[in-house]
Amino acid sequence: MIDPVRFERIPRIDSTSSELMRRPFAQAPQPACALMADLQDAGRGRNGRVWLGDPARALALSVSVEREVDGTTLLGLPLAVGVAIADVLVAHGARVRLKWPNDLLVDGADGPAKAGGILVEVRQQGPLQRVVVGFGLNLAPADGLDAARVGQPVGTLFPVDAQPGRVPLARELAGAVATAVGAFARDGLRPWLARWRALDALADAPVDLIRGDGSREPGIARGIENDGALRVERADGTIARIASGEVSVRRRG
């Protein structure tokens, strides 16, 4: 059952997530709201990165869900949201996998390639909490989006002649994301774990842990723990537990 979501579409904005984050709070939680932009001037990704996308071949969407603060943790929410988004895309024929903690990958000519990214942000005012889930998706091949510009291999979810309608797809994704946020607040990550693990693009793959100072540590990705932390086997056989936001993870080879 998809929760009702107020849907807005605008031609151009700096960032759909920034807009939803800066809107004033009301006295009580408001219905979920989705904001779609045909063009973003300052789309944002994790760790301050800029999201690039072609307006005709990409989808930029943010979903805002408000709730009363109850002390539950949102650690692991990007993983649950990733599953919700992936399941909608798979239903439309995409062959997508998930890369911890917030990327959507497809198989490219030279290996896994990024086709989408998710950014979860939280704002709190008094007893109210606003969760904003922003995501960008490369729906079909577009000019000007290559690995040299983006910094990693770029993939697309659909052939040009099989790209779903952007607005109907956005509405469907908005409903799935809003539902996932509510379900996660109620039940946590556990109901999503099996599906996420089935879509895990890094399972048993060689990876580099990239820290803020640029240093790298090689390891082998060994899946996620029940709270969503990534397990990485170091060269000495010990397991490092990596929490979201601490480091970036890049697949080797």
C-alpha positions as CSV (number, residue, x, y, z in Angstrom):
1,M,0.0,0.0,0.0
2,I,1.6,3.2,-1.2
3,D,1.1,6.2,1.1
4,P,-0.3,9.3,-0.5
5,V,2.4,11.8,-1.5
6,R,1.9,15.4,-2.6
7,F,3.8,15.7,-5.9
8,E,5.3,18.9,-7.2
9,R,7.2,19.4,-10.5
10,I,9.2,22.5,-11.3
11,P,11.4,23.3,-14.4
12,R,14.5,24.4,-12.6
13,I,16.0,24.8,-9.1
14,D,19.3,24.7,-7.3
15,S,18.5,21.5,-5.5
16,T,15.3,19.7,-4.8
17,S,16.6,18.4,-1.4
18,S,17.8,21.9,-0.4
19,E,14.4,23.3,-1.2
20,L,12.6,20.7,0.9
21,M,15.0,21.1,3.7
22,R,14.6,24.9,3.9
23,R,10.8,25.0,3.9
24,P,9.4,26.1,7.2
25,F,7.9,23.6,9.7
26,A,4.2,23.7,10.5
27,Q,2.8,22.8,14.0
28,A,2.3,19.1,13.2
29,P,3.9,16.7,10.7
30,Q,2.8,17.4,7.2
31,P,1.9,14.8,4.5
32,A,4.8,13.4,2.5
33,C,5.9,15.7,-0.3
34,A,7.9,14.9,-3.5
35,L,9.7,17.6,-5.5
36,M,10.9,16.8,-9.0
37,A,13.0,19.2,-11.1
38,D,13.7,19.0,-14.8
39,L,17.0,20.7,-14.1
40,Q,19.1,21.2,-11.0
41,D,21.9,23.8,-10.8
42,A,23.4,22.5,-7.6
43,G,22.3,18.9,-7.2
44,R,24.1,17.3,-4.2
45,G,25.5,13.9,-3.5
46,R,27.1,12.4,-0.5
47,N,30.2,14.1,1.1
48,G,29.5,17.3,-0.7
49,R,29.7,15.9,-4.2
50,V,27.8,17.4,-7.1
51,W,25.2,15.3,-8.9
52,L,25.3,15.7,-12.7
53,G,22.4,14.6,-15.0
54,D,20.9,15.2,-18.4
55,P,17.4,16.7,-18.0
56,A,15.8,14.6,-20.7
57,R,17.5,11.3,-19.7
58,A,17.8,11.6,-15.9
59,L,15.5,12.0,-13.0
60,A,16.1,14.3,-10.0
61,L,13.7,13.8,-7.2
62,S,13.5,14.4,-3.5
63,V,10.9,13.2,-1.0
64,S,10.2,14.8,2.4
65,V,8.7,12.8,5.2
66,E,7.9,14.4,8.6
67,R,7.4,12.6,11.9
68,E,7.5,13.3,15.6
69,V,10.9,12.7,17.1
70,D,10.8,9.4,19.0
71,G,14.5,8.6,19.6
72,T,14.7,5.9,16.9
73,T,17.9,5.8,14.9
74,L,18.0,6.4,11.2
75,L,21.3,4.6,10.7
76,G,20.7,2.2,7.8
77,L,17.9,4.2,6.2
78,P,19.8,4.8,2.9
79,L,20.0,1.0,2.5
80,A,16.2,0.5,3.0
81,V,15.5,3.4,0.6
82,G,17.9,1.9,-1.9
83,V,16.0,-1.4,-1.8
84,A,12.7,0.4,-2.3
85,I,14.1,2.4,-5.3
86,A,15.8,-0.7,-6.8
87,D,12.6,-2.8,-6.6
88,V,10.6,-0.1,-8.5
89,L,13.3,0.0,-11.2
90,V,13.6,-3.8,-11.5
91,A,9.8,-3.9,-12.0
92,H,10.3,-1.7,-15.0
93,G,13.0,-4.0,-16.4
94,A,16.2,-2.4,-15.1
95,R,19.0,-4.7,-13.9
96,V,20.2,-2.7,-11.0
97,R,22.4,-3.6,-7.9
98,L,23.2,-1.7,-4.8
99,K,26.6,-0.4,-3.7
100,W,27.0,0.4,0.0
101,P,25.8,2.8,1.3
102,N,23.9,4.7,-1.3
103,D,24.7,4.0,-5.0
104,L,22.8,2.2,-7.6
105,L,24.9,0.3,-10.2
106,V,24.4,-1.4,-13.5
107,D,26.8,-3.6,-15.5
108,G,28.8,-1.5,-17.9
109,A,31.2,-2.4,-20.7
110,D,34.1,-2.2,-18.3
111,G,32.4,-3.5,-15.2
112,P,30.0,-2.0,-12.6
113,A,28.9,1.6,-13.4
114,K,27.0,4.1,-11.3
115,A,23.5,4.8,-12.5
116,G,22.1,6.6,-9.5
117,G,22.8,7.9,-6.0
118,I,20.9,8.6,-2.8
119,L,21.3,11.3,-0.2
120,V,19.4,11.2,3.1
121,E,19.3,14.4,5.2
122,V,17.5,15.1,8.5
123,R,16.3,18.4,9.9
124,Q,14.8,18.7,13.3
125,Q,12.8,21.5,14.9
126,G,11.4,21.0,18.4
127,P,9.5,17.7,18.5
128,L,9.3,17.4,14.7
129,Q,11.8,15.7,12.4
130,R,12.0,16.0,8.6
131,V,13.7,13.3,6.6
132,V,14.5,14.3,3.1
133,V,15.6,11.6,0.6
134,G,17.1,13.0,-2.5
135,F,18.1,10.8,-5.4
136,G,19.3,11.2,-9.0
137,L,19.0,8.5,-11.6
138,N,20.5,8.2,-15.1
139,L,17.6,6.7,-16.9
140,A,19.0,6.5,-20.5
141,P,22.3,7.3,-22.3
142,A,23.1,11.0,-22.6
143,D,25.8,13.1,-24.1
144,G,28.3,14.7,-21.8
145,L,28.2,12.3,-18.9
146,D,31.3,10.2,-19.0
147,A,33.7,8.8,-16.5
148,A,36.2,11.6,-16.9
149,R,33.6,14.3,-16.0
150,V,31.9,12.3,-13.2
151,G,35.0,10.7,-11.7
152,Q,33.8,7.0,-12.0
153,P,32.2,4.8,-14.7
154,V,28.7,6.0,-15.6
155,G,25.9,3.7,-16.3
156,T,22.2,4.0,-17.4
157,L,19.2,2.1,-16.3
158,F,17.3,1.7,-19.6
159,P,17.9,1.9,-23.4
160,V,16.7,5.1,-24.9
161,D,13.8,3.3,-26.6
162,A,12.7,1.7,-23.3
163,Q,13.0,4.6,-20.9
164,P,9.8,4.9,-18.8
165,G,8.0,8.1,-18.6
166,R,9.8,10.4,-16.2
167,V,6.8,11.8,-14.4
168,P,4.9,8.5,-13.9
169,L,8.1,6.8,-12.7
170,A,8.9,9.7,-10.4
171,R,5.4,9.4,-8.8
172,E,5.9,5.7,-8.3
173,L,9.3,6.1,-6.8
174,A,8.1,8.9,-4.5
175,G,5.4,6.6,-3.1
176,A,7.8,3.8,-2.6
177,V,10.4,6.0,-0.8
178,A,7.8,7.6,1.5
179,T,6.5,4.2,2.4
180,A,10.0,2.9,3.0
181,V,10.8,5.8,5.4
182,G,7.7,5.2,7.4
183,A,8.3,1.4,7.5
184,F,12.0,1.9,8.5
185,A,11.0,4.3,11.4
186,R,8.6,1.6,12.6
187,D,10.5,-1.6,12.0
188,G,14.2,-0.7,11.4
189,L,16.4,-2.2,8.8
190,R,15.8,-5.9,9.5
191,P,12.9,-6.4,7.1
192,W,15.1,-5.0,4.3
193,L,18.3,-7.0,5.0
194,A,17.7,-10.1,2.9
195,R,16.7,-8.1,-0.2
196,W,19.6,-5.7,0.2
197,R,22.1,-8.6,0.5
198,A,20.6,-10.1,-2.7
199,L,21.3,-6.9,-4.5
200,D,24.8,-6.3,-2.9
201,A,27.2,-5.3,-5.7
202,L,30.2,-5.5,-3.5
203,A,29.7,-8.9,-1.9
204,D,33.1,-10.6,-1.7
205,A,34.7,-8.1,-4.0
206,P,38.1,-6.4,-3.6
207,V,37.6,-2.8,-2.5
208,D,39.6,0.2,-1.3
209,L,38.6,2.2,1.7
210,I,39.2,5.8,0.9
211,R,39.5,8.2,3.9
212,G,39.1,11.9,4.0
213,D,42.8,12.5,3.7
214,G,43.0,10.5,0.5
215,S,44.7,7.4,2.0
216,R,43.5,4.0,0.8
217,E,43.4,0.7,2.5
218,P,42.7,-2.5,0.5
219,G,40.3,-5.1,1.6
220,I,37.5,-7.5,0.7
221,A,33.8,-6.5,1.2
222,R,32.0,-9.1,3.3
223,G,28.5,-7.8,3.3
224,I,26.6,-5.8,5.9
225,E,25.8,-6.2,9.5
226,N,22.2,-6.1,10.8
227,D,22.5,-2.3,11.5
228,G,23.7,-1.6,8.0
229,A,27.4,-1.2,8.7
230,L,29.8,-2.6,6.0
231,R,32.1,-5.4,6.9
232,V,35.5,-5.3,5.2
233,E,38.2,-8.0,5.6
234,R,41.6,-6.4,6.0
235,A,44.8,-8.0,4.7
236,D,45.6,-9.4,8.1
237,G,42.2,-11.2,8.2
238,T,40.6,-8.9,10.7
239,I,37.2,-7.4,10.0
240,A,36.7,-3.6,9.9
241,R,33.2,-2.3,10.6
242,I,32.6,0.8,8.5
243,A,29.7,3.0,9.4
244,S,28.0,5.2,6.8
245,G,29.8,8.5,6.2
246,E,33.2,7.5,7.7
247,V,34.9,6.5,4.5
248,S,34.2,6.0,0.8
249,V,34.4,2.5,-0.7
250,R,35.5,2.0,-4.2
251,R,35.6,-1.4,-5.9
252,R,39.0,-2.5,-7.3
253,G,39.3,-4.2,-10.6
